[in-house]
Amino acid sequence: MKSSILLAAGIAAIAVVAGCSRGGPATMPAGQWEMKSKLTQLEVPPAVEQMMAPLRAQLNREQSNRTCITQDQASNPLRDLRTMMSRNQPGATCTTDDDTWANGVIRVRVTCRGTTGAPSQGSMSLEGSFTEDTLQATMTVNADAPGAAGQSIRMTTTLSGRRLGECTASPGAVRNNL
């Protein structure tokens, strides 16, 4: 679960700084990025509290990673974001409801719906701001609670990032500093 938060933070970083127009780069500069994330809110129904204990242990603990972002990853962040959103939900269909990256404004909303097996739904919103070499954002995830019909899980994570320069590792490589 801890690695999925870092993965989400890395993918969100790609989404945040990619596709900027007027006041920012057309695509995210490829290179080495340092990302920091902190889970700041976790609401879960009692039925899944024990299952979420490892995630709760991460509450308010900053995690960081460095990743080499390729130009391909930066030029199509929604592809990676949709993949991340549907990875743990085989057969899910994800749609982007809002994808604003302009004038330093970040506003992304992705919704995924299960199409096979038990119906389920999840959503992710990303709100924040960016410059050419930095970003600040808040990511909120809402998902149906497994095994708790009609109840949901809500997580809020703060993200910050900065471009460090050219890649020092293989493209796409992630180094976690936990």
Kinemage of the C-alpha trace (Angstrom):
@kinemage 1
@onewidth
@group {chain A} dominant
@subgroup {mainchain}
@vectorlist {calphas} color= white
{ca met a 1} P 0.000 0.000 0.000
{ca lys a 2} L 2.899 2.357 0.788
{ca ser a 3} L 4.377 1.869 -2.675
{ca ser a 4} L 1.005 2.598 -4.272
{ca ile a 5} L 0.935 6.023 -2.603
{ca leu a 6} L 4.407 6.769 -3.952
{ca leu a 7} L 3.392 5.477 -7.378
{ca ala a 8} L 0.323 7.673 -7.266
{ca ala a 9} L 2.470 10.645 -6.266
{ca gly a 10} L 4.877 10.023 -9.142
{ca ile a 11} L 2.101 9.640 -11.673
{ca ala a 12} L 0.354 12.690 -10.283
{ca ala a 13} L 3.595 14.628 -10.695
{ca ile a 14} L 3.673 13.660 -14.345
{ca ala a 15} L 0.058 14.741 -14.732
{ca val a 16} L 0.595 17.984 -12.870
{ca val a 17} L 3.430 19.403 -14.905
{ca ala a 18} L 2.518 17.979 -18.296
{ca gly a 19} L 0.481 19.746 -20.910
{ca cys a 20} L 0.860 23.254 -19.510
{ca ser a 21} L -0.078 26.131 -21.792
{ca arg a 22} L 0.405 29.884 -21.439
{ca gly a 23} L 2.659 30.464 -18.458
{ca gly a 24} L 4.250 27.009 -18.438
{ca pro a 25} L 5.974 24.524 -20.709
{ca ala a 26} L 3.970 22.690 -23.398
{ca thr a 27} L 5.121 19.410 -21.850
{ca met a 28} L 6.935 18.520 -18.689
{ca pro a 29} L 10.685 18.813 -19.008
{ca ala a 30} L 12.143 15.320 -19.090
{ca gly a 31} L 14.621 14.760 -16.303
{ca gln a 32} L 15.172 13.827 -12.690
{ca trp a 33} L 12.332 14.854 -10.371
{ca glu a 34} L 12.139 14.671 -6.600
{ca met a 35} L 8.621 14.076 -5.336
{ca lys a 36} L 7.372 14.257 -1.763
{ca ser a 37} L 4.006 12.998 -0.626
{ca lys a 38} L 2.197 12.939 2.683
{ca leu a 39} L -1.056 11.129 3.416
{ca thr a 40} L -2.916 13.751 5.462
{ca gln a 41} L -6.399 12.262 5.754
{ca leu a 42} L -7.757 8.712 5.811
{ca glu a 43} L -11.434 7.977 6.388
{ca val a 44} L -12.501 4.335 6.354
{ca pro a 45} L -15.633 2.499 7.492
{ca pro a 46} L -15.243 0.265 10.561
{ca ala a 47} L -15.655 -2.861 8.401
{ca val a 48} L -12.278 -2.265 6.718
{ca glu a 49} L -10.360 -0.509 9.524
{ca gln a 50} L -8.127 -3.514 10.198
{ca met a 51} L -7.357 -3.947 6.487
{ca met a 52} L -6.329 -0.279 6.313
{ca ala a 53} L -4.066 -0.351 9.407
{ca pro a 54} L -0.828 -0.417 7.346
{ca leu a 55} L -1.986 2.632 5.413
{ca arg a 56} L -3.053 4.409 8.597
{ca ala a 57} L 0.513 3.924 9.887
{ca gln a 58} L 1.648 6.178 7.009
{ca leu a 59} L -0.662 9.023 8.058
{ca asn a 60} L 1.229 12.346 8.270
{ca arg a 61} L 4.576 10.725 7.399
{ca glu a 62} L 6.366 12.366 4.482
{ca gln a 63} L 7.719 10.022 1.842
{ca ser a 64} L 9.979 10.959 -1.027
{ca asn a 65} L 11.276 9.473 -4.228
{ca arg a 66} L 13.359 10.486 -7.182
{ca thr a 67} L 12.318 9.423 -10.615
{ca cys a 68} L 13.613 9.853 -14.134
{ca ile a 69} L 10.698 11.044 -16.258
{ca thr a 70} L 10.926 10.426 -20.012
{ca gln a 71} L 9.482 12.814 -22.568
{ca asp a 72} L 6.955 10.117 -23.554
{ca gln a 73} L 5.726 9.847 -19.955
{ca ala a 74} L 5.485 13.609 -19.655
{ca ser a 75} L 3.656 14.068 -22.960
{ca asn a 76} L 0.825 11.634 -22.074
{ca pro a 77} L 0.242 11.725 -18.309
{ca leu a 78} L -3.420 10.716 -18.498
{ca arg a 79} L -2.452 7.351 -19.995
{ca asp a 80} L -0.340 6.556 -16.922
{ca leu a 81} L -2.922 7.993 -14.539
{ca arg a 82} L -5.703 5.823 -16.000
{ca thr a 83} L -3.448 2.769 -15.840
{ca met a 84} L -2.719 3.434 -12.169
{ca met a 85} L -6.399 3.991 -11.375
{ca ser a 86} L -7.501 0.706 -12.981
{ca arg a 87} L -4.516 -1.502 -12.018
{ca asn a 88} L -6.145 -2.995 -8.918
{ca gln a 89} L -9.540 -3.217 -10.561
{ca pro a 90} L -9.383 -5.527 -13.597
{ca gly a 91} L -12.030 -4.664 -16.137
{ca ala a 92} L -12.417 -1.093 -14.873
{ca thr a 93} L -13.110 1.732 -17.275
{ca cys a 94} L -11.604 5.112 -16.368
{ca thr a 95} L -12.643 8.471 -17.751
{ca thr a 96} L -11.188 11.926 -17.302
{ca asp a 97} L -13.932 14.292 -16.215
{ca asp a 98} L -11.755 17.408 -16.027
{ca asp a 99} L -8.183 17.975 -17.148
{ca thr a 100} L -7.094 21.571 -16.798
{ca trp a 101} L -3.374 22.370 -16.916
{ca ala a 102} L -3.161 26.044 -17.827
{ca asn a 103} L -1.709 29.245 -16.417
{ca gly a 104} L -0.290 27.431 -13.397
{ca val a 105} L -3.655 25.852 -12.489
{ca ile a 106} L -3.950 22.090 -11.932
{ca arg a 107} L -7.382 20.461 -11.930
{ca val a 108} L -7.730 16.782 -12.852
{ca arg a 109} L -10.634 14.446 -12.112
{ca val a 110} L -10.604 10.767 -13.052
{ca thr a 111} L -13.458 8.331 -12.372
{ca cys a 112} L -13.187 4.551 -12.710
{ca arg a 113} L -16.095 2.131 -12.800
{ca gly a 114} L -15.885 -1.632 -12.569
{ca thr a 115} L -17.413 -3.405 -15.551
{ca thr a 116} L -17.000 -7.026 -14.480
{ca gly a 117} L -17.743 -8.850 -11.259
{ca ala a 118} L -19.062 -6.801 -8.346
{ca pro a 119} L -19.825 -3.206 -9.337
{ca ser a 120} L -17.375 -0.732 -7.868
{ca gln a 121} L -16.323 2.836 -8.392
{ca gly a 122} L -13.410 5.074 -7.525
{ca ser a 123} L -12.385 8.627 -8.257
{ca met a 124} L -9.270 10.739 -7.981
{ca ser a 125} L -9.017 14.511 -8.038
{ca leu a 126} L -5.837 16.505 -8.238
{ca glu a 127} L -5.849 20.244 -7.485
{ca gly a 128} L -2.882 22.562 -7.240
{ca ser a 129} L -0.419 24.834 -8.972
{ca phe a 130} L 2.879 24.598 -10.832
{ca thr a 131} L 5.841 26.442 -12.245
{ca glu a 132} L 8.364 25.130 -14.779
{ca asp a 133} L 10.449 23.406 -12.077
{ca thr a 134} L 8.118 22.922 -9.087
{ca leu a 135} L 4.640 21.744 -8.195
{ca gln a 136} L 2.274 21.765 -5.229
{ca ala a 137} L -0.942 19.744 -5.278
{ca thr a 138} L -3.512 17.896 -3.226
{ca met a 139} L -4.766 14.522 -4.399
{ca thr a 140} L -8.043 13.110 -3.066
{ca val a 141} L -9.047 9.501 -3.711
{ca asn a 142} L -12.518 8.110 -3.037
{ca ala a 143} L -13.169 4.400 -3.532
{ca asp a 144} L -15.767 1.817 -2.679
{ca ala a 145} L -14.683 -0.050 0.444
{ca pro a 146} L -13.950 -3.717 -0.307
{ca gly a 147} L -16.440 -5.963 1.458
{ca ala a 148} L -18.415 -3.022 2.878
{ca ala a 149} L -21.311 -2.440 0.484
{ca gly a 150} L -22.365 1.168 0.187
{ca gln a 151} L -19.402 2.476 2.170
{ca ser a 152} L -16.333 4.259 0.890
{ca ile a 153} L -12.737 5.061 1.663
{ca arg a 154} L -11.430 8.623 1.347
{ca met a 155} L -7.736 9.537 1.286
{ca thr a 156} L -6.110 12.941 0.894
{ca thr a 157} L -2.436 13.300 0.022
{ca thr a 158} L -0.354 16.453 -0.363
{ca leu a 159} L 2.275 16.443 -3.092
{ca ser a 160} L 5.263 18.634 -3.803
{ca gly a 161} L 7.978 18.238 -6.360
{ca arg a 162} L 10.968 19.861 -7.955
{ca arg a 163} L 12.995 19.181 -11.044
{ca leu a 164} L 16.607 18.362 -10.140
{ca gly a 165} L 18.113 18.355 -13.633
{ca glu a 166} L 18.977 15.669 -16.145
{ca cys a 167} L 18.352 11.995 -15.367
{ca thr a 168} L 20.994 10.204 -13.320
{ca ala a 169} L 19.328 6.768 -13.647
{ca ser a 170} L 17.530 4.789 -16.354
{ca pro a 171} L 14.376 6.509 -17.665
{ca gly a 172} L 11.371 5.636 -15.525
{ca ala a 173} L 13.537 4.349 -12.664
{ca val a 174} L 12.272 5.248 -9.208
{ca arg a 175} L 14.419 5.496 -6.112
{ca asn a 176} L 12.477 5.684 -2.869
{ca asn a 177} L 13.864 7.463 0.158
{ca leu a 178} L 11.668 6.164 2.959
